[in-house]
Each structure stands twice: as structure tokens, then as C-alpha cells.
Amino acid sequence: MPGLLSQLDTQPRVRDFLARAAEAGRTSHAYLFLGAPGSGKLDAAWALAQALLCEREGERGCGACDACVRVARRTHPDVHLYQPESATGYVIAQTRALLEEVALAPIRGTAKVYIIDRAEQLRANTANALLKTLEEPPAGVTFILLGTSAEAILSTIVSRCQCVPFRMVAPERAAAAVERATGVARERCRMALAAAGSPARAIEFLKSADRQAARRTVLRAVDALLHADEADILSSAKEVILAADAPLAEVESTQKAILEQNADYLSRGALKQLEERNKRELTARRRSGIMEVLASVRSLLRDVLTRLEGVPGEIVNADVADIVDRLAARAHVTGVLAALDAVSLAESRIARNVTPQLAVEVMLFDIRKGLTCP
């Protein structure tokens, strides 16, 4: 299996730059990956983490050793992903927990990687606590911050990192990359990209029966809205949440196994840190799964809008063209636009830690209202 770095086909300059640095053993202690959503920053962060933790002598990210496999599955205990826990950004408790964890020795390897998503949400109080460690981290520790632009991030953070710019990827180029990697038909690659957001995540989406099942569940729920009553919608929302959470079962099982393997030689404090890290990872993955489901709804509604506007060309969700046609036959442009607003509002609410099921329930009610309005 090739390493994750070699799969960054849509960002060849970034791929080659990181590969050269890893092979030469000259990676920076802190990177700042900058680019628009969907440009593959998080995929590249995991790829670099794999290269840094690879156990095979003379290679950087072989893709086959135990460490590479664990990183690819997002289950390596020495790679830590942090995302904002507050509607206003990172909270100081997150930074303190990170700094406490940084001081601990690696659990499995000789290095540790900290991926900090949406770095523009590091406010002054959290950034100040992080600055010294970011400038001079312990040996073997690498920070990878992700952001949209340097202007949106505190200058003190930017100055301590090596900035790596990412170009926006054209949809057809991204679909072609997924097609080459999977051998799946181009139309399914477009669908996976619409749901997952980037080529690497689309590739993983196409490998996951649970994630594809979650998409089908939410699209069926939207299809049924034209004839659904209140009880139907509440039941559908529950089914959507259960389907979105299904991929977490394997993650929880892996986390439990890692805890049991390390219980004998880690201190109580270290075990507690690992348990807290596992909880954060599950929270992040649960939110990511819900966002993926909402992205699928947005993509479906955009296809409906395409039909109503008579835009030529293929729809993204060609496998559910019957659903697109049924909705387009009943809806109007203004109603579909209102339904799209409902999806955006649900995403915003979940980002502000509103209960996902409540956010999905409200979204489905609002979508029904939009699609059935005269």
C-alpha cells in the first residue's frame, strides 16, 4: 500500500516539498498549512504525520508498517487532532490539556504529531499559552496548524511556523484523482467528493460501507419529507444520527484495545491523558460524520436546483436521480434556496455544540417547509 504522501496528487508541489523534507530528515518543528476548505490540508497533515512516524528503516511513509497503517486509520496514539470546542474558537482548557500532553513521552513511537485544525480560531489567550512550546517544542514533537489564510491567524503564531500554501483544486481534477486511486466510476467519485470534501477523504468514503449507508439514509429521509408528518421526521432524524455514528464503532474498539495494551506500563496520569485524547477524537469524528451527512444533503439540493434552473450537464448525485427528479417536480427555486439555508444553519448549530439530533430534526422540518411551500 503506498504512503499517504504519494496520494496527494491534487497538490503535487506540497507533496514533493514534504516528501523531500521527510526523506532528508529536515522537517520543521511547526508547519502552517494555508488554503481554502477542500484543498486537502488535513489530508496532507495526516500524510506528513505518517511520514514522521513510519517504522521502516530508510523510508518515510511506507504505508505498510504498523505505524503507517495506524496513522492511515486515524488510530495512532501519538498523532493528536485538535479542533475548536467552542463556538468562538479554542478554549484555554484545550490548550492546557495539549501542553500537558506534549510533555509526556510518545506511547508507541519516537515522535509525536499535533494537528491543530482551524488555527484562525486560536484567540489571544489560547495562543499565548501555546507560543513558547510552538517555538521550541520537545524533541520529536511536530505541530501542524491548518488555516485559511495567514491574515486570519495571529501574527505571533504565523511567525513561529513554516507556511505551506495549498491551491484550490478544480472539481474535475479532484474527481480524476479519486478515480485513479480507486478505479471507481467518475460519477461516483464526484458524489464522494461532494460528501467528503477532499480527494483523500473521498477515497476513504468509497471504502466505507457505513459512511455510504449514512448518505443513503439521509437522502431517503429528504426524499420522504414531501409526505412526512412530525413523527416521521423525528424518527428519520434519529435514524440519520445512528447511521452517521455507525463508523465510530471500529474507532472505539481500537481505542479500547490500545488502552488495554498500554495499561501495564503507563502511569495513571498518562492513561488519563490517553483517555481524554480518545474522547476528543470521538467527538471530532462524530461531528465530522454529521457534517458529511449534511454535505450530502446540500449536494442533493444543489442537484434539485440545477434541474429547476435547467442547467446543462450531469448532476452530482446521479445514483439517486429519481430522488432529484421527484423533489424538482414539486419544489420551486425559492423553496430549495430556503432548504439550502436550513442545511447551513444546521452546520452552524452543530459547530456551536448544539445536540446533533436536535439540529438535524430542525433542519428536516425546515427543508420540508421549503420544499412544500407554494
C-alpha positions as a Markdown table, in Angstrom:
| # | Residue | x | y | z |
|---|---|---|---|---|
| 1 | Met | 0.0 | 0.0 | 0.0 |
| 2 | Pro | 1.5 | 3.4 | -1.0 |
| 3 | Gly | 2.0 | 6.0 | 1.7 |
| 4 | Leu | -0.4 | 8.9 | 2.2 |
| 5 | Leu | 2.1 | 11.5 | 0.9 |
| 6 | Ser | 2.2 | 9.8 | -2.5 |
| 7 | Gln | -1.5 | 10.0 | -2.8 |
| 8 | Leu | -1.6 | 13.9 | -2.7 |
| 9 | Asp | -2.0 | 14.0 | -6.4 |
| 10 | Thr | -4.0 | 17.2 | -6.4 |
| 11 | Gln | -1.3 | 19.1 | -4.5 |
| 12 | Pro | 1.9 | 18.0 | -6.3 |
| 13 | Arg | 4.0 | 20.9 | -5.1 |
| 14 | Val | 3.1 | 20.3 | -1.4 |
| 15 | Arg | 3.6 | 16.5 | -1.9 |
| 16 | Asp | 7.0 | 16.9 | -3.3 |
| 17 | Phe | 8.1 | 19.6 | -0.8 |
| 18 | Leu | 7.0 | 17.5 | 2.2 |
| 19 | Ala | 8.5 | 14.3 | 0.8 |
| 20 | Arg | 11.9 | 15.9 | 0.2 |
| 21 | Ala | 11.9 | 17.3 | 3.7 |
| 22 | Ala | 10.9 | 14.0 | 5.3 |
| 23 | Glu | 13.4 | 12.0 | 3.3 |
| 24 | Ala | 16.2 | 14.4 | 4.2 |
| 25 | Gly | 15.2 | 14.4 | 7.9 |
| 26 | Arg | 14.8 | 18.2 | 7.7 |
| 27 | Thr | 11.1 | 18.7 | 8.6 |
| 28 | Ser | 10.2 | 21.7 | 10.6 |
| 29 | His | 9.1 | 21.6 | 14.2 |
| 30 | Ala | 6.0 | 23.6 | 13.2 |
| 31 | Tyr | 4.1 | 24.0 | 9.9 |
| 32 | Leu | 1.1 | 26.2 | 9.0 |
| 33 | Phe | -0.8 | 24.7 | 6.1 |
| 34 | Leu | -2.8 | 27.5 | 4.4 |
| 35 | Gly | -5.6 | 27.1 | 1.8 |
| 36 | Ala | -9.4 | 27.1 | 1.2 |
| 37 | Pro | -11.7 | 24.4 | 2.5 |
| 38 | Gly | -11.5 | 21.3 | 0.3 |
| 39 | Ser | -7.9 | 21.9 | -0.7 |
| 40 | Gly | -6.6 | 18.9 | 1.2 |
| 41 | Lys | -4.8 | 20.5 | 4.2 |
| 42 | Leu | -6.0 | 17.9 | 6.7 |
| 43 | Asp | -5.2 | 15.1 | 4.3 |
| 44 | Ala | -1.7 | 16.5 | 3.9 |
| 45 | Ala | -1.3 | 16.8 | 7.7 |
| 46 | Trp | -2.1 | 13.1 | 8.2 |
| 47 | Ala | 0.3 | 12.2 | 5.4 |
| 48 | Leu | 3.1 | 14.1 | 6.9 |
| 49 | Ala | 2.3 | 12.5 | 10.3 |
| 50 | Gln | 2.6 | 9.1 | 8.7 |
| 51 | Ala | 6.0 | 10.0 | 7.1 |
| 52 | Leu | 7.3 | 11.2 | 10.5 |
| 53 | Leu | 6.1 | 8.1 | 12.4 |
| 54 | Cys | 7.0 | 5.4 | 9.8 |
| 55 | Glu | 8.9 | 2.5 | 11.4 |
| 56 | Arg | 10.5 | 1.1 | 8.2 |
| 57 | Glu | 14.3 | 1.8 | 8.0 |
| 58 | Gly | 15.2 | 4.2 | 5.3 |
| 59 | Glu | 11.6 | 5.1 | 4.3 |
| 60 | Arg | 9.3 | 7.9 | 5.2 |
| 61 | Gly | 5.7 | 6.8 | 5.0 |
| 62 | Cys | 5.9 | 3.3 | 3.5 |
| 63 | Gly | 2.2 | 2.8 | 4.1 |
| 64 | Ala | 2.7 | -0.8 | 5.2 |
| 65 | Cys | 4.3 | -0.8 | 8.7 |
| 66 | Asp | 2.2 | -0.9 | 11.8 |
| 67 | Ala | 2.6 | 2.8 | 12.5 |
| 68 | Cys | 1.7 | 3.8 | 8.9 |
| 69 | Val | -1.4 | 1.6 | 9.0 |
| 70 | Arg | -2.5 | 3.2 | 12.3 |
| 71 | Val | -2.0 | 6.7 | 11.0 |
| 72 | Ala | -3.9 | 5.9 | 7.9 |
| 73 | Arg | -6.8 | 4.6 | 10.0 |
| 74 | Arg | -6.5 | 7.7 | 12.3 |
| 75 | Thr | -5.9 | 5.4 | 15.3 |
| 76 | His | -2.2 | 6.1 | 16.1 |
| 77 | Pro | -2.0 | 7.2 | 19.8 |
| 78 | Asp | 0.9 | 9.6 | 19.0 |
| 79 | Val | -1.0 | 11.7 | 16.5 |
| 80 | His | -3.3 | 14.2 | 18.1 |
| 81 | Leu | -6.0 | 16.1 | 16.2 |
| 82 | Tyr | -7.4 | 19.3 | 17.9 |
| 83 | Gln | -10.5 | 21.2 | 16.8 |
| 84 | Pro | -12.3 | 24.1 | 18.4 |
| 85 | Glu | -14.6 | 23.1 | 21.2 |
| 86 | Ser | -16.4 | 26.4 | 21.5 |
| 87 | Ala | -18.5 | 28.5 | 19.1 |
| 88 | Thr | -15.9 | 31.3 | 19.5 |
| 89 | Gly | -12.9 | 29.1 | 19.0 |
| 90 | Tyr | -10.4 | 27.2 | 21.1 |
| 91 | Val | -10.9 | 27.3 | 24.9 |
| 92 | Ile | -8.0 | 27.7 | 27.2 |
| 93 | Ala | -8.6 | 24.3 | 28.8 |
| 94 | Gln | -7.9 | 22.7 | 25.4 |
| 95 | Thr | -4.5 | 24.4 | 25.2 |
| 96 | Arg | -3.6 | 23.5 | 28.8 |
| 97 | Ala | -4.5 | 19.8 | 28.0 |
| 98 | Leu | -2.4 | 20.0 | 24.9 |
| 99 | Leu | 0.6 | 21.4 | 26.8 |
| 100 | Glu | 0.3 | 18.8 | 29.5 |
| 101 | Glu | 0.2 | 16.0 | 26.8 |
| 102 | Val | 3.2 | 17.4 | 24.9 |
| 103 | Ala | 5.4 | 16.9 | 28.0 |
| 104 | Leu | 4.6 | 13.2 | 28.0 |
| 105 | Ala | 6.7 | 10.6 | 26.2 |
| 106 | Pro | 5.3 | 9.0 | 23.0 |
| 107 | Ile | 3.2 | 5.9 | 23.6 |
| 108 | Arg | 4.2 | 3.8 | 20.6 |
| 109 | Gly | 6.9 | 5.5 | 18.6 |
| 110 | Thr | 9.8 | 8.0 | 19.0 |
| 111 | Ala | 7.8 | 11.1 | 17.7 |
| 112 | Lys | 4.5 | 12.8 | 18.3 |
| 113 | Val | 2.4 | 15.0 | 15.9 |
| 114 | Tyr | -0.2 | 17.6 | 16.9 |
| 115 | Ile | -2.6 | 18.7 | 14.2 |
| 116 | Ile | -4.5 | 21.9 | 15.1 |
| 117 | Asp | -7.4 | 22.5 | 12.8 |
| 118 | Arg | -8.9 | 25.9 | 12.1 |
| 119 | Ala | -5.9 | 27.8 | 13.6 |
| 120 | Glu | -7.6 | 31.1 | 12.9 |
| 121 | Gln | -9.8 | 30.3 | 15.9 |
| 122 | Leu | -6.8 | 30.4 | 18.3 |
| 123 | Arg | -7.5 | 33.5 | 20.2 |
| 124 | Ala | -5.0 | 35.6 | 22.1 |
| 125 | Asn | -5.5 | 33.8 | 25.5 |
| 126 | Thr | -5.1 | 30.3 | 24.0 |
| 127 | Ala | -2.3 | 31.4 | 21.6 |
| 128 | Asn | -0.2 | 32.9 | 24.3 |
| 129 | Ala | -0.3 | 29.7 | 26.3 |
| 130 | Leu | 0.9 | 27.8 | 23.2 |
| 131 | Leu | 3.5 | 30.2 | 21.8 |
| 132 | Lys | 6.6 | 29.1 | 23.7 |
| 133 | Thr | 6.0 | 25.4 | 23.1 |
| 134 | Leu | 5.2 | 26.1 | 19.5 |
| 135 | Glu | 8.6 | 27.9 | 19.1 |
| 136 | Glu | 10.7 | 25.3 | 21.0 |
| 137 | Pro | 8.8 | 22.0 | 21.3 |
| 138 | Pro | 10.3 | 19.0 | 23.0 |
| 139 | Ala | 12.5 | 16.8 | 20.8 |
| 140 | Gly | 10.4 | 14.6 | 18.4 |
| 141 | Val | 7.3 | 16.8 | 18.5 |
| 142 | Thr | 5.9 | 18.4 | 15.4 |
| 143 | Phe | 3.0 | 20.8 | 15.2 |
| 144 | Ile | 0.9 | 21.1 | 12.0 |
| 145 | Leu | -1.6 | 24.0 | 12.1 |
| 146 | Leu | -4.3 | 24.4 | 9.4 |
| 147 | Gly | -5.8 | 27.7 | 8.4 |
| 148 | Thr | -7.4 | 29.5 | 5.5 |
| 149 | Ser | -5.0 | 32.5 | 5.3 |
| 150 | Ala | -2.1 | 34.0 | 7.2 |
| 151 | Glu | -4.1 | 37.2 | 7.6 |
| 152 | Ala | -6.7 | 35.4 | 9.7 |
| 153 | Ile | -4.2 | 34.0 | 12.1 |
| 154 | Leu | -2.3 | 35.8 | 14.9 |
| 155 | Ser | 1.0 | 37.1 | 13.6 |
| 156 | Thr | 2.8 | 35.6 | 16.6 |
| 157 | Ile | 1.6 | 32.1 | 15.6 |
| 158 | Val | 2.5 | 32.6 | 11.9 |
| 159 | Ser | 6.0 | 33.8 | 12.7 |
| 160 | Arg | 6.7 | 30.6 | 14.5 |
| 161 | Cys | 5.7 | 28.2 | 11.7 |
| 162 | Gln | 6.8 | 27.3 | 8.2 |
| 163 | Cys | 3.9 | 28.3 | 5.9 |
| 164 | Val | 2.9 | 25.9 | 3.2 |
| 165 | Pro | 0.3 | 27.3 | 0.7 |
| 166 | Phe | -2.3 | 25.0 | -0.8 |
| 167 | Arg | -4.0 | 25.7 | -4.2 |
| 168 | Met | -7.8 | 25.3 | -4.6 |
| 169 | Val | -8.4 | 22.1 | -6.5 |
| 170 | Ala | -10.7 | 22.1 | -9.6 |
| 171 | Pro | -13.6 | 19.7 | -9.1 |
| 172 | Glu | -12.9 | 17.6 | -12.2 |
| 173 | Arg | -9.2 | 17.3 | -11.3 |
| 174 | Ala | -10.1 | 16.1 | -7.8 |
| 175 | Ala | -12.6 | 13.6 | -9.3 |
| 176 | Ala | -9.9 | 12.3 | -11.7 |
| 177 | Ala | -7.5 | 11.8 | -8.7 |
| 178 | Val | -10.1 | 9.8 | -6.8 |
| 179 | Glu | -10.9 | 7.8 | -9.9 |
| 180 | Arg | -7.2 | 6.9 | -10.4 |
| 181 | Ala | -6.8 | 5.9 | -6.8 |
| 182 | Thr | -10.0 | 3.8 | -6.6 |
| 183 | Gly | -10.9 | 2.6 | -10.0 |
| 184 | Val | -14.5 | 3.7 | -9.3 |
| 185 | Ala | -16.6 | 5.3 | -12.0 |
| 186 | Arg | -16.2 | 9.1 | -12.3 |
| 187 | Glu | -19.8 | 9.9 | -11.3 |
| 188 | Arg | -19.4 | 8.0 | -8.0 |
| 189 | Cys | -16.1 | 9.9 | -7.4 |
| 190 | Arg | -17.9 | 13.2 | -7.9 |
| 191 | Met | -20.6 | 12.1 | -5.4 |
| 192 | Ala | -17.9 | 11.0 | -2.9 |
| 193 | Leu | -16.1 | 14.4 | -3.2 |
| 194 | Ala | -19.4 | 16.3 | -2.6 |
| 195 | Ala | -19.9 | 14.3 | 0.6 |
| 196 | Ala | -16.4 | 14.0 | 2.0 |
| 197 | Gly | -14.9 | 17.3 | 0.8 |
| 198 | Ser | -11.4 | 16.4 | -0.4 |
| 199 | Pro | -9.8 | 13.6 | -2.6 |
| 200 | Ala | -8.2 | 11.7 | 0.2 |
| 201 | Arg | -11.4 | 11.7 | 2.3 |
| 202 | Ala | -13.4 | 10.8 | -0.8 |
| 203 | Ile | -11.2 | 7.8 | -1.3 |
| 204 | Glu | -11.8 | 6.7 | 2.3 |
| 205 | Phe | -15.6 | 7.4 | 1.9 |
| 206 | Leu | -15.7 | 5.0 | -1.1 |
| 207 | Lys | -14.0 | 2.3 | 1.1 |
| 208 | Ser | -16.5 | 2.7 | 3.9 |
| 209 | Ala | -19.8 | 0.9 | 3.7 |
| 210 | Asp | -21.0 | 2.6 | 6.9 |
| 211 | Arg | -20.4 | 6.1 | 5.6 |
| 212 | Gln | -22.1 | 5.4 | 2.3 |
| 213 | Ala | -25.0 | 3.9 | 4.2 |
| 214 | Ala | -25.3 | 7.1 | 6.2 |
| 215 | Arg | -25.6 | 9.1 | 3.0 |
| 216 | Arg | -28.3 | 6.8 | 1.7 |
| 217 | Thr | -30.2 | 7.1 | 5.0 |
| 218 | Val | -30.2 | 10.9 | 5.0 |
| 219 | Leu | -31.1 | 11.1 | 1.2 |
| 220 | Arg | -34.1 | 8.8 | 1.8 |
| 221 | Ala | -35.1 | 11.0 | 4.7 |
| 222 | Val | -35.1 | 14.1 | 2.5 |
| 223 | Asp | -37.0 | 12.2 | -0.3 |
| 224 | Ala | -39.7 | 11.2 | 2.2 |
| 225 | Leu | -40.2 | 14.8 | 3.5 |
| 226 | Leu | -42.9 | 15.7 | 0.9 |
| 227 | His | -45.3 | 13.2 | 2.6 |
| 228 | Ala | -43.9 | 13.0 | 6.1 |
| 229 | Asp | -45.6 | 14.0 | 9.3 |
| 230 | Glu | -44.0 | 15.2 | 12.5 |
| 231 | Ala | -43.5 | 11.7 | 13.9 |
| 232 | Asp | -41.9 | 10.5 | 10.6 |
| 233 | Ile | -39.4 | 13.4 | 10.7 |
| 234 | Leu | -38.4 | 12.8 | 14.3 |
| 235 | Ser | -37.9 | 9.1 | 13.5 |
| 236 | Ser | -35.9 | 9.9 | 10.4 |
| 237 | Ala | -33.6 | 12.3 | 12.3 |
| 238 | Lys | -32.9 | 9.5 | 14.8 |
| 239 | Glu | -32.1 | 7.1 | 12.0 |
| 240 | Val | -29.7 | 9.6 | 10.4 |
| 241 | Ile | -27.8 | 10.1 | 13.7 |
| 242 | Leu | -27.5 | 6.4 | 14.3 |
| 243 | Ala | -26.3 | 5.9 | 10.7 |
| 244 | Ala | -23.7 | 8.7 | 11.0 |
| 245 | Asp | -22.4 | 7.3 | 14.3 |
| 246 | Ala | -22.0 | 3.7 | 12.9 |
| 247 | Pro | -18.4 | 4.2 | 11.7 |
| 248 | Leu | -17.4 | 5.1 | 15.2 |
| 249 | Ala | -17.8 | 1.5 | 16.5 |
| 250 | Glu | -14.5 | 0.4 | 14.9 |
| 251 | Val | -12.7 | 3.5 | 16.3 |
| 252 | Glu | -14.0 | 2.9 | 19.9 |
| 253 | Ser | -12.9 | -0.8 | 19.6 |
| 254 | Thr | -9.4 | 0.2 | 18.5 |
| 255 | Gln | -9.2 | 2.8 | 21.3 |
| 256 | Lys | -10.2 | 0.2 | 23.9 |
| 257 | Ala | -7.6 | -2.2 | 22.6 |
| 258 | Ile | -4.8 | 0.4 | 22.7 |
| 259 | Leu | -5.7 | 1.3 | 26.3 |
| 260 | Glu | -5.6 | -2.3 | 27.3 |
| 261 | Gln | -2.2 | -2.8 | 25.6 |
| 262 | Asn | -0.7 | 0.2 | 27.4 |
| 263 | Ala | -2.4 | -0.2 | 30.8 |
| 264 | Asp | 0.5 | -2.2 | 32.4 |
| 265 | Tyr | 3.3 | 0.3 | 31.7 |
| 266 | Leu | 1.7 | 3.7 | 31.5 |
| 267 | Ser | 1.3 | 5.8 | 34.6 |
| 268 | Arg | -2.2 | 6.7 | 35.9 |
| 269 | Gly | -1.8 | 10.2 | 34.6 |
| 270 | Ala | -0.6 | 9.1 | 31.2 |
| 271 | Leu | -3.6 | 6.7 | 30.9 |
| 272 | Lys | -5.9 | 9.5 | 31.9 |
| 273 | Gln | -4.4 | 11.7 | 29.2 |
| 274 | Leu | -4.9 | 9.0 | 26.6 |
| 275 | Glu | -8.5 | 8.5 | 27.7 |
| 276 | Glu | -9.1 | 12.2 | 27.3 |
| 277 | Arg | -7.5 | 12.2 | 23.9 |
| 278 | Asn | -9.7 | 9.3 | 22.9 |
| 279 | Lys | -12.8 | 11.2 | 24.0 |
| 280 | Arg | -11.7 | 14.3 | 22.0 |
| 281 | Glu | -11.1 | 12.1 | 18.9 |
| 282 | Leu | -14.5 | 10.5 | 19.1 |
| 283 | Thr | -16.2 | 13.9 | 19.5 |
| 284 | Ala | -14.3 | 15.2 | 16.5 |
| 285 | Arg | -15.1 | 12.1 | 14.4 |
| 286 | Arg | -18.8 | 12.3 | 15.4 |
| 287 | Arg | -19.0 | 15.9 | 14.3 |
| 288 | Ser | -17.2 | 15.1 | 11.1 |
| 289 | Gly | -19.6 | 12.3 | 10.4 |
| 290 | Ile | -22.6 | 14.5 | 10.9 |
| 291 | Met | -21.1 | 17.3 | 8.7 |
| 292 | Glu | -20.5 | 14.7 | 6.0 |
| 293 | Val | -24.2 | 13.7 | 6.1 |
| 294 | Leu | -25.2 | 17.4 | 5.9 |
| 295 | Ala | -22.8 | 17.9 | 2.9 |
| 296 | Ser | -24.7 | 15.0 | 1.2 |
| 297 | Val | -28.0 | 16.8 | 1.7 |
| 298 | Arg | -26.5 | 20.1 | 0.4 |
| 299 | Ser | -25.3 | 18.3 | -2.7 |
| 300 | Leu | -28.7 | 16.7 | -3.3 |
| 301 | Leu | -30.5 | 20.1 | -3.0 |
| 302 | Arg | -28.0 | 21.7 | -5.4 |
| 303 | Asp | -28.8 | 19.0 | -7.9 |
| 304 | Val | -32.5 | 19.8 | -7.5 |
| 305 | Leu | -31.7 | 23.5 | -8.1 |
| 306 | Thr | -29.8 | 22.5 | -11.2 |
| 307 | Arg | -32.8 | 20.7 | -12.5 |
| 308 | Leu | -35.1 | 23.6 | -11.8 |
| 309 | Glu | -32.8 | 26.1 | -13.4 |
| 310 | Gly | -32.3 | 23.9 | -16.5 |
| 311 | Val | -28.5 | 24.0 | -16.1 |
| 312 | Pro | -27.0 | 21.6 | -18.7 |
| 313 | Gly | -24.6 | 18.8 | -17.6 |
| 314 | Glu | -24.6 | 15.9 | -15.2 |
| 315 | Ile | -25.9 | 16.1 | -11.7 |
| 316 | Val | -23.5 | 15.1 | -8.9 |
| 317 | Asn | -25.9 | 12.5 | -7.3 |
| 318 | Ala | -26.6 | 10.5 | -10.5 |
| 319 | Asp | -27.2 | 7.4 | -8.5 |
| 320 | Val | -30.3 | 9.0 | -6.9 |
| 321 | Ala | -31.5 | 10.9 | -10.0 |
| 322 | Asp | -35.0 | 9.6 | -9.2 |
| 323 | Ile | -35.0 | 11.4 | -5.9 |
| 324 | Val | -33.7 | 14.6 | -7.5 |
| 325 | Asp | -36.5 | 14.4 | -10.1 |
| 326 | Arg | -39.2 | 13.8 | -7.6 |
| 327 | Leu | -38.1 | 16.8 | -5.5 |
| 328 | Ala | -37.7 | 19.0 | -8.6 |
| 329 | Ala | -41.2 | 18.2 | -9.7 |
| 330 | Arg | -42.7 | 19.5 | -6.5 |
| 331 | Ala | -40.4 | 22.3 | -5.4 |
| 332 | His | -39.7 | 25.9 | -6.5 |
| 333 | Val | -36.3 | 27.7 | -6.7 |
| 334 | Thr | -37.1 | 29.9 | -3.7 |
| 335 | Gly | -38.1 | 26.9 | -1.6 |
| 336 | Val | -34.9 | 25.0 | -2.5 |
| 337 | Leu | -32.8 | 28.0 | -1.6 |
| 338 | Ala | -34.6 | 28.1 | 1.8 |
| 339 | Ala | -33.8 | 24.4 | 2.2 |
| 340 | Leu | -30.1 | 25.0 | 1.5 |
| 341 | Asp | -30.2 | 27.8 | 4.1 |
| 342 | Ala | -31.6 | 25.2 | 6.6 |
| 343 | Val | -28.5 | 22.9 | 5.9 |
| 344 | Ser | -26.1 | 25.8 | 6.5 |
| 345 | Leu | -27.9 | 26.7 | 9.8 |
| 346 | Ala | -27.7 | 23.1 | 11.0 |
| 347 | Glu | -23.9 | 23.1 | 10.3 |
| 348 | Ser | -23.6 | 26.3 | 12.2 |
| 349 | Arg | -25.6 | 25.0 | 15.2 |
| 350 | Ile | -23.5 | 21.8 | 15.4 |
| 351 | Ala | -20.3 | 23.8 | 15.2 |
| 352 | Arg | -21.7 | 25.7 | 18.3 |
| 353 | Asn | -22.2 | 22.3 | 20.1 |
| 354 | Val | -26.0 | 22.1 | 19.6 |
| 355 | Thr | -27.0 | 18.5 | 20.0 |
| 356 | Pro | -26.7 | 16.9 | 16.5 |
| 357 | Gln | -30.1 | 15.1 | 16.7 |
| 358 | Leu | -31.9 | 18.4 | 17.5 |
| 359 | Ala | -30.0 | 20.2 | 14.7 |
| 360 | Val | -31.0 | 17.5 | 12.2 |
| 361 | Glu | -34.6 | 17.5 | 13.4 |
| 362 | Val | -34.9 | 21.2 | 12.9 |
| 363 | Met | -33.2 | 21.0 | 9.6 |
| 364 | Leu | -35.5 | 18.4 | 8.2 |
| 365 | Phe | -38.6 | 20.3 | 9.4 |
| 366 | Asp | -37.2 | 23.5 | 7.7 |
| 367 | Ile | -36.3 | 21.6 | 4.5 |
| 368 | Arg | -39.9 | 20.2 | 4.3 |
| 369 | Lys | -41.2 | 23.7 | 4.7 |
| 370 | Gly | -39.0 | 25.0 | 1.9 |
| 371 | Leu | -39.8 | 22.1 | -0.5 |
| 372 | Thr | -43.5 | 22.2 | 0.0 |
| 373 | Cys | -44.0 | 25.9 | 0.0 |
| 374 | Pro | -46.2 | 27.1 | -2.9 |
